[in-house]
């Protein structure tokens, strides 16, 4: 699940903290980076578990509605369509999700009110009402209604974002990327998926974990070298006056460009330009783009940099 886009974001955060604290211990910094990435995988499982908890809430609410109708003798026959949704039953029975949440003590038990309110919002939504009113019943419909629930009611949920931030400080900037993987996971399920159906692994391969630690070490150990390159390519600016976040982004970009020849320069630059737009000043994107491009060209002219632009491995 953890991809290089997320790794780069975490590297910026960890390196910023490393330089701010002044406690220059590379081993501790690497440990912090890996812990931060582990917590992102926790969030992935926690978001999947949220859907399971909403499904369980629907069962409890169905019983409430049914018992109330019996007392009132109003003749209403409550549909079990959402309660018996085949996708959510698959997810609830998934062994990997159950085991991971148990081992990491990930639970929504202390946030029942949020889960209940989310369920009420689902009931009020047009797509839920259309789903319940439909005379057809298929696995694809069951899975699609949950994809819509997640995309429309969970992805941009400010209350949820605040709740997650209170639960774990590592989750502040993770949810946007994690949401994309949860949606991909929903789409991967089929009517044939059983309790052993594999969810996304924490790392696609060991190479991604190695990418994270190697890039961090290179950025730290090459700090003086990269600072010199930045200073010599920044016209009329004292390197110390460059915003700390911009310097960190530039150093990571240079560390990547000089350490991973199989990643095209254009890919690396574009990734750090987007990070600059996200974390730094409005003008930082153009500044990072121009500076990294100029330094890369300088290093190639000096024969210090050889890149394979045909390789699209990010």
Secondary structure, DSSP 8 states (H G I E B T S, - for coil): -B-HHHHHHHHHHHHHHHHHH----HHHHHHHHHHHHHHHHHHHHHHHHHHHHHHHHHHHHHHHHHHHHHHHT-------TTTT-HHHHHHHH-HHHHHHHHHTT---GGGHHHHHHHHHHHHHSHHHHHHHH-S---HHHHHHHHHHHIIIIITT-HHHHHHHHHH-GGGTTTHHHHHHHHHHHHHH--TT--TT-----SBSSHHHHHHHHHHHHHHHHTHHHHHHHHHHTSTT--GGGS-HHHHHHHHHHHHHHHH-TTB-HHHHHHHHHHHHHHHS-TTHHHHHHHHHHHHHHHHHHTT-----TT-B--
